[in-house]
């Protein structure tokens, strides 16, 4: 998934994105996947849109 984001951004904008927004449904429901994804987006500022249901 991250390689697809990088390739699409480089092909279209000739640079990596400065910001990635993770949203849709509730991204915190799959904690392990979310942590893995965010750790691989180290080239960009990451925004997570959540309702905060699972944050404690």
PDBQT receptor file of N, H, CA, C and O in Angstrom, charges set to zero:
ATOM      1  N   UNK A   1       0.822  -1.196   0.000  1.00  0.00    +0.000 N 
ATOM      2  CA  UNK A   1       0.000   0.000   0.000  1.00  0.00    +0.000 C 
ATOM      3  C   UNK A   1       0.866   1.259   0.000  1.00  0.00    +0.000 C 
ATOM      4  O   UNK A   1       0.616   2.176  -0.782  1.00  0.00    +0.000 OA
ATOM      5  N   UNK A   2       1.867   1.316   0.854  1.00  0.00    +0.000 N 
ATOM      6  H   UNK A   2       2.071   0.572   1.489  1.00  0.00    +0.000 HD
ATOM      7  CA  UNK A   2       2.718   2.499   0.936  1.00  0.00    +0.000 C 
ATOM      8  C   UNK A   2       3.493   2.695  -0.360  1.00  0.00    +0.000 C 
ATOM      9  O   UNK A   2       3.670   3.827  -0.812  1.00  0.00    +0.000 OA
ATOM     10  N   UNK A   3       3.956   1.607  -0.960  1.00  0.00    +0.000 N 
ATOM     11  H   UNK A   3       3.812   0.687  -0.593  1.00  0.00    +0.000 HD
ATOM     12  CA  UNK A   3       4.674   1.731  -2.232  1.00  0.00    +0.000 C 
ATOM     13  C   UNK A   3       3.774   2.297  -3.326  1.00  0.00    +0.000 C 
ATOM     14  O   UNK A   3       4.235   3.055  -4.179  1.00  0.00    +0.000 OA
ATOM     15  N   UNK A   4       2.500   1.934  -3.306  1.00  0.00    +0.000 N 
ATOM     16  H   UNK A   4       2.126   1.318  -2.613  1.00  0.00    +0.000 HD
ATOM     17  CA  UNK A   4       1.543   2.462  -4.271  1.00  0.00    +0.000 C 
ATOM     18  C   UNK A   4       1.357   3.978  -4.086  1.00  0.00    +0.000 C 
ATOM     19  O   UNK A   4       1.305   4.725  -5.063  1.00  0.00    +0.000 OA
ATOM     20  N   UNK A   5       1.260   4.417  -2.846  1.00  0.00    +0.000 N 
ATOM     21  H   UNK A   5       1.303   3.811  -2.051  1.00  0.00    +0.000 HD
ATOM     22  CA  UNK A   5       1.139   5.854  -2.550  1.00  0.00    +0.000 C 
ATOM     23  C   UNK A   5       2.384   6.594  -3.039  1.00  0.00    +0.000 C 
ATOM     24  O   UNK A   5       2.280   7.642  -3.676  1.00  0.00    +0.000 OA
ATOM     25  N   UNK A   6       3.548   6.047  -2.741  1.00  0.00    +0.000 N 
ATOM     26  H   UNK A   6       3.632   5.196  -2.224  1.00  0.00    +0.000 HD
ATOM     27  CA  UNK A   6       4.802   6.681  -3.171  1.00  0.00    +0.000 C 
ATOM     28  C   UNK A   6       4.883   6.760  -4.693  1.00  0.00    +0.000 C 
ATOM     29  O   UNK A   6       5.202   7.811  -5.248  1.00  0.00    +0.000 OA
ATOM     30  N   UNK A   7       4.591   5.645  -5.368  1.00  0.00    +0.000 N 
ATOM     31  H   UNK A   7       4.331   4.791  -4.917  1.00  0.00    +0.000 HD
ATOM     32  CA  UNK A   7       4.694   5.613  -6.825  1.00  0.00    +0.000 C 
ATOM     33  C   UNK A   7       3.717   6.585  -7.473  1.00  0.00    +0.000 C 
ATOM     34  O   UNK A   7       4.095   7.333  -8.375  1.00  0.00    +0.000 OA
ATOM     35  N   UNK A   8       2.471   6.582  -7.025  1.00  0.00    +0.000 N 
ATOM     36  H   UNK A   8       2.164   5.975  -6.292  1.00  0.00    +0.000 HD
ATOM     37  CA  UNK A   8       1.466   7.476  -7.602  1.00  0.00    +0.000 C 
ATOM     38  C   UNK A   8       1.857   8.941  -7.401  1.00  0.00    +0.000 C 
ATOM     39  O   UNK A   8       1.711   9.760  -8.308  1.00  0.00    +0.000 OA
ATOM     40  N   UNK A   9       2.344   9.257  -6.226  1.00  0.00    +0.000 N 
ATOM     41  H   UNK A   9       2.462   8.591  -5.489  1.00  0.00    +0.000 HD
ATOM     42  CA  UNK A   9       2.740  10.638  -5.943  1.00  0.00    +0.000 C 
ATOM     43  C   UNK A   9       3.941  11.054  -6.784  1.00  0.00    +0.000 C 
ATOM     44  O   UNK A   9       3.972  12.155  -7.332  1.00  0.00    +0.000 OA
ATOM     45  N   UNK A  10       4.918  10.176  -6.881  1.00  0.00    +0.000 N 
ATOM     46  H   UNK A  10       4.893   9.281  -6.435  1.00  0.00    +0.000 HD
ATOM     47  CA  UNK A  10       6.100  10.494  -7.688  1.00  0.00    +0.000 C 
ATOM     48  C   UNK A  10       5.757  10.608  -9.169  1.00  0.00    +0.000 C 
ATOM     49  O   UNK A  10       6.273  11.487  -9.859  1.00  0.00    +0.000 OA
ATOM     50  N   UNK A  11       4.891   9.726  -9.661  1.00  0.00    +0.000 N 
ATOM     51  H   UNK A  11       4.472   9.012  -9.100  1.00  0.00    +0.000 HD
ATOM     52  CA  UNK A  11       4.486   9.771 -11.067  1.00  0.00    +0.000 C 
ATOM     53  C   UNK A  11       3.722  11.049 -11.394  1.00  0.00    +0.000 C 
ATOM     54  O   UNK A  11       3.934  11.645 -12.450  1.00  0.00    +0.000 OA
ATOM     55  N   UNK A  12       2.837  11.472 -10.497  1.00  0.00    +0.000 N 
ATOM     56  H   UNK A  12       2.665  10.988  -9.639  1.00  0.00    +0.000 HD
ATOM     57  CA  UNK A  12       1.958  12.606 -10.792  1.00  0.00    +0.000 C 
ATOM     58  C   UNK A  12       2.568  13.947 -10.390  1.00  0.00    +0.000 C 
ATOM     59  O   UNK A  12       2.514  14.912 -11.154  1.00  0.00    +0.000 OA
ATOM     60  N   UNK A  13       3.159  14.007  -9.166  1.00  0.00    +0.000 N 
ATOM     61  H   UNK A  13       3.203  13.224  -8.546  1.00  0.00    +0.000 HD
ATOM     62  CA  UNK A  13       3.674  15.282  -8.642  1.00  0.00    +0.000 C 
ATOM     63  C   UNK A  13       5.195  15.402  -8.691  1.00  0.00    +0.000 C 
ATOM     64  O   UNK A  13       5.742  16.478  -8.448  1.00  0.00    +0.000 OA
ATOM     65  N   UNK A  14       5.880  14.300  -9.003  1.00  0.00    +0.000 N 
ATOM     66  H   UNK A  14       5.436  13.426  -9.200  1.00  0.00    +0.000 HD
ATOM     67  CA  UNK A  14       7.333  14.241  -8.993  1.00  0.00    +0.000 C 
ATOM     68  C   UNK A  14       7.928  14.504  -7.605  1.00  0.00    +0.000 C 
ATOM     69  O   UNK A  14       9.068  14.954  -7.488  1.00  0.00    +0.000 OA
ATOM     70  N   UNK A  15       7.153  14.223  -6.561  1.00  0.00    +0.000 N 
ATOM     71  H   UNK A  15       6.227  13.858  -6.656  1.00  0.00    +0.000 HD
ATOM     72  CA  UNK A  15       7.649  14.311  -5.188  1.00  0.00    +0.000 C 
ATOM     73  C   UNK A  15       6.738  13.490  -4.281  1.00  0.00    +0.000 C 
ATOM     74  O   UNK A  15       5.607  13.166  -4.646  1.00  0.00    +0.000 OA
ATOM     75  N   UNK A  16       7.240  13.163  -3.108  1.00  0.00    +0.000 N 
ATOM     76  H   UNK A  16       8.158  13.426  -2.812  1.00  0.00    +0.000 HD
ATOM     77  CA  UNK A  16       6.445  12.426  -2.132  1.00  0.00    +0.000 C 
ATOM     78  C   UNK A  16       5.466  13.373  -1.442  1.00  0.00    +0.000 C 
ATOM     79  O   UNK A  16       5.728  14.572  -1.352  1.00  0.00    +0.000 OA
ATOM     80  N   UNK A  17       4.351  12.851  -0.959  1.00  0.00    +0.000 N 
ATOM     81  H   UNK A  17       4.138  11.876  -1.033  1.00  0.00    +0.000 HD
ATOM     82  CA  UNK A  17       3.378  13.720  -0.290  1.00  0.00    +0.000 C 
ATOM     83  C   UNK A  17       3.929  14.247   1.030  1.00  0.00    +0.000 C 
ATOM     84  O   UNK A  17       4.677  13.561   1.726  1.00  0.00    +0.000 OA
ATOM     85  N   UNK A  18       3.545  15.476   1.358  1.00  0.00    +0.000 N 
ATOM     86  H   UNK A  18       2.937  16.033   0.792  1.00  0.00    +0.000 HD
ATOM     87  CA  UNK A  18       3.958  16.056   2.636  1.00  0.00    +0.000 C 
ATOM     88  C   UNK A  18       3.014  15.643   3.755  1.00  0.00    +0.000 C 
ATOM     89  O   UNK A  18       3.371  15.704   4.932  1.00  0.00    +0.000 OA
ATOM     90  N   UNK A  19       1.798  15.220   3.382  1.00  0.00    +0.000 N 
ATOM     91  H   UNK A  19       1.508  15.171   2.427  1.00  0.00    +0.000 HD
ATOM     92  CA  UNK A  19       0.800  14.837   4.369  1.00  0.00    +0.000 C 
ATOM     93  C   UNK A  19      -0.032  13.670   3.847  1.00  0.00    +0.000 C 
ATOM     94  O   UNK A  19      -0.409  13.640   2.676  1.00  0.00    +0.000 OA
ATOM     95  N   UNK A  20      -0.314  12.711   4.726  1.00  0.00    +0.000 N 
ATOM     96  H   UNK A  20      -0.008  12.735   5.677  1.00  0.00    +0.000 HD
ATOM     97  CA  UNK A  20      -1.177  11.585   4.403  1.00  0.00    +0.000 C 
ATOM     98  C   UNK A  20      -2.304  11.569   5.433  1.00  0.00    +0.000 C 
ATOM     99  O   UNK A  20      -2.046  11.622   6.635  1.00  0.00    +0.000 OA
ATOM    100  N   UNK A  21      -3.549  11.495   4.968  1.00  0.00    +0.000 N 
ATOM    101  H   UNK A  21      -3.758  11.451   3.991  1.00  0.00    +0.000 HD
ATOM    102  CA  UNK A  21      -4.705  11.461   5.859  1.00  0.00    +0.000 C 
ATOM    103  C   UNK A  21      -5.293  10.051   5.845  1.00  0.00    +0.000 C 
ATOM    104  O   UNK A  21      -5.618   9.520   4.784  1.00  0.00    +0.000 OA
ATOM    105  N   UNK A  22      -5.425   9.458   7.010  1.00  0.00    +0.000 N 
ATOM    106  H   UNK A  22      -5.161   9.890   7.873  1.00  0.00    +0.000 HD
ATOM    107  CA  UNK A  22      -6.016   8.127   7.153  1.00  0.00    +0.000 C 
ATOM    108  C   UNK A  22      -7.412   8.316   7.733  1.00  0.00    +0.000 C 
ATOM    109  O   UNK A  22      -7.571   8.835   8.838  1.00  0.00    +0.000 OA
ATOM    110  N   UNK A  23      -8.416   7.894   6.983  1.00  0.00    +0.000 N 
ATOM    111  H   UNK A  23      -8.287   7.472   6.085  1.00  0.00    +0.000 HD
ATOM    112  CA  UNK A  23      -9.802   8.099   7.380  1.00  0.00    +0.000 C 
ATOM    113  C   UNK A  23     -10.666   6.996   6.787  1.00  0.00    +0.000 C 
ATOM    114  O   UNK A  23     -10.156   6.054   6.180  1.00  0.00    +0.000 OA
ATOM    115  N   UNK A  24     -11.947   7.115   6.961  1.00  0.00    +0.000 N 
ATOM    116  H   UNK A  24     -12.361   7.880   7.454  1.00  0.00    +0.000 HD
ATOM    117  CA  UNK A  24     -12.874   6.145   6.377  1.00  0.00    +0.000 C 
ATOM    118  C   UNK A  24     -13.184   5.036   7.334  1.00  0.00    +0.000 C 
ATOM    119  O   UNK A  24     -12.280   4.319   7.765  1.00  0.00    +0.000 OA
ATOM    120  N   UNK A  25     -14.428   4.876   7.676  1.00  0.00    +0.000 N 
ATOM    121  H   UNK A  25     -15.162   5.458   7.326  1.00  0.00    +0.000 HD
ATOM    122  CA  UNK A  25     -14.757   3.903   8.712  1.00  0.00    +0.000 C 
ATOM    123  C   UNK A  25     -14.129   4.384  10.007  1.00  0.00    +0.000 C 
ATOM    124  O   UNK A  25     -14.185   5.574  10.314  1.00  0.00    +0.000 OA
ATOM    125  N   UNK A  26     -13.547   3.504  10.748  1.00  0.00    +0.000 N 
ATOM    126  H   UNK A  26     -13.501   2.537  10.498  1.00  0.00    +0.000 HD
ATOM    127  CA  UNK A  26     -12.835   3.869  11.983  1.00  0.00    +0.000 C 
ATOM    128  C   UNK A  26     -11.456   3.243  11.931  1.00  0.00    +0.000 C 
ATOM    129  O   UNK A  26     -11.314   2.049  12.195  1.00  0.00    +0.000 OA
ATOM    130  N   UNK A  27     -10.420   4.032  11.592  1.00  0.00    +0.000 N 
ATOM    131  H   UNK A  27     -10.535   5.002  11.378  1.00  0.00    +0.000 HD
ATOM    132  CA  UNK A  27      -9.075   3.469  11.389  1.00  0.00    +0.000 C 
ATOM    133  C   UNK A  27      -8.456   2.840  12.634  1.00  0.00    +0.000 C 
ATOM    134  O   UNK A  27      -7.544   2.022  12.517  1.00  0.00    +0.000 OA
ATOM    135  N   UNK A  28      -8.934   3.206  13.823  1.00  0.00    +0.000 N 
ATOM    136  H   UNK A  28      -9.675   3.871  13.918  1.00  0.00    +0.000 HD
ATOM    137  CA  UNK A  28      -8.331   2.642  15.031  1.00  0.00    +0.000 C 
ATOM    138  C   UNK A  28      -8.856   1.250  15.378  1.00  0.00    +0.000 C 
ATOM    139  O   UNK A  28      -8.371   0.635  16.327  1.00  0.00    +0.000 OA
ATOM    140  N   UNK A  29      -9.833   0.740  14.631  1.00  0.00    +0.000 N 
ATOM    141  H   UNK A  29     -10.228   1.240  13.860  1.00  0.00    +0.000 HD
ATOM    142  CA  UNK A  29     -10.368  -0.588  14.930  1.00  0.00    +0.000 C 
ATOM    143  C   UNK A  29      -9.356  -1.698  14.691  1.00  0.00    +0.000 C 
ATOM    144  O   UNK A  29      -9.395  -2.732  15.358  1.00  0.00    +0.000 OA
ATOM    145  N   UNK A  30      -8.449  -1.487  13.742  1.00  0.00    +0.000 N 
ATOM    146  H   UNK A  30      -8.417  -0.647  13.200  1.00  0.00    +0.000 HD
ATOM    147  CA  UNK A  30      -7.400  -2.471  13.483  1.00  0.00    +0.000 C 
ATOM    148  C   UNK A  30      -6.073  -1.849  13.910  1.00  0.00    +0.000 C 
ATOM    149  O   UNK A  30      -5.301  -1.363  13.082  1.00  0.00    +0.000 OA
ATOM    150  N   UNK A  31      -5.827  -1.874  15.205  1.00  0.00    +0.000 N 
ATOM    151  H   UNK A  31      -6.454  -2.269  15.877  1.00  0.00    +0.000 HD
ATOM    152  CA  UNK A  31      -4.675  -1.200  15.810  1.00  0.00    +0.000 C 
ATOM    153  C   UNK A  31      -3.348  -1.651  15.208  1.00  0.00    +0.000 C 
ATOM    154  O   UNK A  31      -2.510  -0.816  14.865  1.00  0.00    +0.000 OA
ATOM    155  N   UNK A  32      -3.149  -2.946  15.079  1.00  0.00    +0.000 N 
ATOM    156  H   UNK A  32      -3.829  -3.624  15.357  1.00  0.00    +0.000 HD
ATOM    157  CA  UNK A  32      -1.876  -3.460  14.575  1.00  0.00    +0.000 C 
ATOM    158  C   UNK A  32      -1.600  -2.981  13.155  1.00  0.00    +0.000 C 
ATOM    159  O   UNK A  32      -0.486  -2.562  12.841  1.00  0.00    +0.000 OA
ATOM    160  N   UNK A  33      -2.616  -3.044  12.298  1.00  0.00    +0.000 N 
ATOM    161  H   UNK A  33      -3.521  -3.385  12.553  1.00  0.00    +0.000 HD
ATOM    162  CA  UNK A  33      -2.451  -2.575  10.918  1.00  0.00    +0.000 C 
ATOM    163  C   UNK A  33      -2.160  -1.081  10.887  1.00  0.00    +0.000 C 
ATOM    164  O   UNK A  33      -1.293  -0.625  10.142  1.00  0.00    +0.000 OA
ATOM    165  N   UNK A  34      -2.883  -0.326  11.693  1.00  0.00    +0.000 N 
ATOM    166  H   UNK A  34      -3.588  -0.696  12.299  1.00  0.00    +0.000 HD
ATOM    167  CA  UNK A  34      -2.696   1.126  11.728  1.00  0.00    +0.000 C 
ATOM    168  C   UNK A  34      -1.284   1.491  12.179  1.00  0.00    +0.000 C 
ATOM    169  O   UNK A  34      -0.646   2.349  11.568  1.00  0.00    +0.000 OA
ATOM    170  N   UNK A  35      -0.797   0.864  13.223  1.00  0.00    +0.000 N 
ATOM    171  H   UNK A  35      -1.316   0.167  13.719  1.00  0.00    +0.000 HD
ATOM    172  CA  UNK A  35       0.557   1.139  13.699  1.00  0.00    +0.000 C 
ATOM    173  C   UNK A  35       1.604   0.776  12.654  1.00  0.00    +0.000 C 
ATOM    174  O   UNK A  35       2.573   1.509  12.460  1.00  0.00    +0.000 OA
ATOM    175  N   UNK A  36       1.410  -0.348  11.986  1.00  0.00    +0.000 N 
ATOM    176  H   UNK A  36       0.622  -0.944  12.144  1.00  0.00    +0.000 HD
ATOM    177  CA  UNK A  36       2.336  -0.769  10.930  1.00  0.00    +0.000 C 
ATOM    178  C   UNK A  36       2.324   0.236   9.775  1.00  0.00    +0.000 C 
ATOM    179  O   UNK A  36       3.378   0.626   9.273  1.00  0.00    +0.000 OA
ATOM    180  N   UNK A  37       1.141   0.646   9.367  1.00  0.00    +0.000 N 
ATOM    181  H   UNK A  37       0.284   0.330   9.775  1.00  0.00    +0.000 HD
ATOM    182  CA  UNK A  37       1.011   1.606   8.269  1.00  0.00    +0.000 C 
ATOM    183  C   UNK A  37       1.666   2.936   8.616  1.00  0.00    +0.000 C 
ATOM    184  O   UNK A  37       2.447   3.465   7.826  1.00  0.00    +0.000 OA
ATOM    185  N   UNK A  38       1.360   3.474   9.776  1.00  0.00    +0.000 N 
ATOM    186  H   UNK A  38       0.725   3.044  10.418  1.00  0.00    +0.000 HD
ATOM    187  CA  UNK A  38       1.910   4.769  10.181  1.00  0.00    +0.000 C 
ATOM    188  C   UNK A  38       3.435   4.700  10.280  1.00  0.00    +0.000 C 
ATOM    189  O   UNK A  38       4.117   5.662   9.925  1.00  0.00    +0.000 OA
ATOM    190  N   UNK A  39       3.971   3.597  10.748  1.00  0.00    +0.000 N 
ATOM    191  H   UNK A  39       3.417   2.816  11.037  1.00  0.00    +0.000 HD
ATOM    192  CA  UNK A  39       5.430   3.466  10.861  1.00  0.00    +0.000 C 
ATOM    193  C   UNK A  39       6.112   3.481   9.495  1.00  0.00    +0.000 C 
ATOM    194  O   UNK A  39       7.280   3.854   9.386  1.00  0.00    +0.000 OA
ATOM    195  N   UNK A  40       5.382   3.075   8.453  1.00  0.00    +0.000 N 
ATOM    196  H   UNK A  40       4.433   2.773   8.541  1.00  0.00    +0.000 HD
ATOM    197  CA  UNK A  40       5.951   3.060   7.100  1.00  0.00    +0.000 C 
ATOM    198  C   UNK A  40       5.756   4.385   6.369  1.00  0.00    +0.000 C 
ATOM    199  O   UNK A  40       6.300   4.577   5.281  1.00  0.00    +0.000 OA
ATOM    200  N   UNK A  41       4.994   5.291   6.949  1.00  0.00    +0.000 N 
ATOM    201  H   UNK A  41       4.552   5.135   7.833  1.00  0.00    +0.000 HD
ATOM    202  CA  UNK A  41       4.756   6.604   6.338  1.00  0.00    +0.000 C 
ATOM    203  C   UNK A  41       5.701   7.649   6.933  1.00  0.00    +0.000 C 
ATOM    204  O   UNK A  41       5.322   8.804   7.127  1.00  0.00    +0.000 OA
ATOM    205  N   UNK A  42       6.924   7.234   7.217  1.00  0.00    +0.000 N 
ATOM    206  H   UNK A  42       7.232   6.296   7.059  1.00  0.00    +0.000 HD
ATOM    207  CA  UNK A  42       7.893   8.109   7.868  1.00  0.00    +0.000 C 
ATOM    208  C   UNK A  42       8.389   9.254   6.981  1.00  0.00    +0.000 C 
ATOM    209  O   UNK A  42       9.183  10.074   7.441  1.00  0.00    +0.000 OA
ATOM    210  N   UNK A  43       7.956   9.333   5.755  1.00  0.00    +0.000 N 
ATOM    211  H   UNK A  43       7.311   8.667   5.381  1.00  0.00    +0.000 HD
ATOM    212  CA  UNK A  43       8.352  10.387   4.833  1.00  0.00    +0.000 C 
ATOM    213  C   UNK A  43       7.350  11.531   4.834  1.00  0.00    +0.000 C 
ATOM    214  O   UNK A  43       7.516  12.502   4.096  1.00  0.00    +0.000 OA
ATOM    215  N   UNK A  44       6.309  11.425   5.658  1.00  0.00    +0.000 N 
ATOM    216  H   UNK A  44       6.174  10.636   6.258  1.00  0.00    +0.000 HD
ATOM    217  CA  UNK A  44       5.193  12.353   5.567  1.00  0.00    +0.000 C 
ATOM    218  C   UNK A  44       4.579  12.621   6.937  1.00  0.00    +0.000 C 
ATOM    219  O   UNK A  44       4.725  11.822   7.862  1.00  0.00    +0.000 OA
ATOM    220  N   UNK A  45       3.898  13.745   7.053  1.00  0.00    +0.000 N 
ATOM    221  H   UNK A  45       3.780  14.394   6.302  1.00  0.00    +0.000 HD
ATOM    222  CA  UNK A  45       3.099  14.058   8.227  1.00  0.00    +0.000 C 
ATOM    223  C   UNK A  45       1.824  13.229   8.118  1.00  0.00    +0.000 C 
ATOM    224  O   UNK A  45       1.213  13.186   7.050  1.00  0.00    +0.000 OA
ATOM    225  N   UNK A  46       1.406  12.567   9.207  1.00  0.00    +0.000 N 
ATOM    226  H   UNK A  46       1.903  12.603  10.074  1.00  0.00    +0.000 HD
ATOM    227  CA  UNK A  46       0.252  11.676   9.169  1.00  0.00    +0.000 C 
ATOM    228  C   UNK A  46      -0.883  12.259  10.015  1.00  0.00    +0.000 C 
ATOM    229  O   UNK A  46      -0.686  12.631  11.171  1.00  0.00    +0.000 OA
ATOM    230  N   UNK A  47      -2.069  12.330   9.416  1.00  0.00    +0.000 N 
ATOM    231  H   UNK A  47      -2.229  12.028   8.476  1.00  0.00    +0.000 HD
ATOM    232  CA  UNK A  47      -3.277  12.770  10.110  1.00  0.00    +0.000 C 
ATOM    233  C   UNK A  47      -4.230  11.584  10.168  1.00  0.00    +0.000 C 
ATOM    234  O   UNK A  47      -4.481  10.937   9.151  1.00  0.00    +0.000 OA
ATOM    235  N   UNK A  48      -4.764  11.294  11.353  1.00  0.00    +0.000 N 
ATOM    236  H   UNK A  48      -4.561  11.819  12.179  1.00  0.00    +0.000 HD
ATOM    237  CA  UNK A  48      -5.730  10.210  11.506  1.00  0.00    +0.000 C 
ATOM    238  C   UNK A  48      -7.059  10.830  11.917  1.00  0.00    +0.000 C 
ATOM    239  O   UNK A  48      -7.159  11.496  12.948  1.00  0.00    +0.000 OA
ATOM    240  N   UNK A  49      -8.079  10.597  11.088  1.00  0.00    +0.000 N 
ATOM    241  H   UNK A  49      -7.997  10.056  10.251  1.00  0.00    +0.000 HD
ATOM    242  CA  UNK A  49      -9.415  11.079  11.417  1.00  0.00    +0.000 C 
ATOM    243  C   UNK A  49     -10.157   9.948  12.113  1.00  0.00    +0.000 C 
ATOM    244  O   UNK A  49     -10.354   8.880  11.534  1.00  0.00    +0.000 OA
ATOM    245  N   UNK A  50     -10.566  10.181  13.349  1.00  0.00    +0.000 N 
ATOM    246  H   UNK A  50     -10.406  11.049  13.819  1.00  0.00    +0.000 HD
ATOM    247  CA  UNK A  50     -11.206   9.150  14.155  1.00  0.00    +0.000 C 
ATOM    248  C   UNK A  50     -12.310   9.766  15.001  1.00  0.00    +0.000 C 
ATOM    249  O   UNK A  50     -12.318  10.972  15.249  1.00  0.00    +0.000 OA
ATOM    250  N   UNK A  51     -13.241   8.928  15.441  1.00  0.00    +0.000 N 
ATOM    251  H   UNK A  51     -13.235   7.949  15.239  1.00  0.00    +0.000 HD
ATOM    252  CA  UNK A  51     -14.235   9.410  16.396  1.00  0.00    +0.000 C 
ATOM    253  C   UNK A  51     -13.733   9.269  17.821  1.00  0.00    +0.000 C 
ATOM    254  O   UNK A  51     -14.407   9.687  18.763  1.00  0.00    +0.000 OA
ATOM    255  N   UNK A  52     -12.549   8.682  17.987  1.00  0.00    +0.000 N 
ATOM    256  H   UNK A  52     -12.001   8.343  17.222  1.00  0.00    +0.000 HD
ATOM    257  CA  UNK A  52     -11.922   8.558  19.301  1.00  0.00    +0.000 C 
ATOM    258  C   UNK A  52     -12.485   7.456  20.163  1.00  0.00    +0.000 C 
ATOM    259  O   UNK A  52     -12.173   7.396  21.353  1.00  0.00    +0.000 OA
ATOM    260  N   UNK A  53     -13.286   6.600  19.624  1.00  0.00    +0.000 N 
ATOM    261  H   UNK A  53     -13.539   6.649  18.658  1.00  0.00    +0.000 HD
ATOM    262  CA  UNK A  53     -13.966   5.562  20.393  1.00  0.00    +0.000 C 
ATOM    263  C   UNK A  53     -12.990   4.648  21.146  1.00  0.00    +0.000 C 
ATOM    264  O   UNK A  53     -13.226   4.312  22.307  1.00  0.00    +0.000 OA
ATOM    265  N   UNK A  54     -11.904   4.250  20.494  1.00  0.00    +0.000 N 
ATOM    266  H   UNK A  54     -11.712   4.523  19.551  1.00  0.00    +0.000 HD
ATOM    267  CA  UNK A  54     -10.979   3.296  21.122  1.00  0.00    +0.000 C 
ATOM    268  C   UNK A  54      -9.819   3.953  21.854  1.00  0.00    +0.000 C 
ATOM    269  O   UNK A  54      -9.024   3.253  22.481  1.00  0.00    +0.000 OA
ATOM    270  N   UNK A  55      -9.695   5.273  21.795  1.00  0.00    +0.000 N 
ATOM    271  H   UNK A  55     -10.341   5.842  21.286  1.00  0.00    +0.000 HD
ATOM    272  CA  UNK A  55      -8.587   5.947  22.488  1.00  0.00    +0.000 C 
ATOM    273  C   UNK A  55      -8.926   6.091  23.971  1.00  0.00    +0.000 C 
ATOM    274  O   UNK A  55      -9.964   6.641  24.339  1.00  0.00    +0.000 OA
ATOM    275  N   UNK A  56      -8.043   5.594  24.790  1.00  0.00    +0.000 N 
ATOM    276  H   UNK A  56      -7.200   5.147  24.490  1.00  0.00    +0.000 HD
ATOM    277  CA  UNK A  56      -8.230   5.693  26.250  1.00  0.00    +0.000 C 
ATOM    278  C   UNK A  56      -6.953   6.127  26.887  1.00  0.00    +0.000 C 
ATOM    279  O   UNK A  56      -6.891   6.273  28.107  1.00  0.00    +0.000 OA
TER     280      UNK A  56
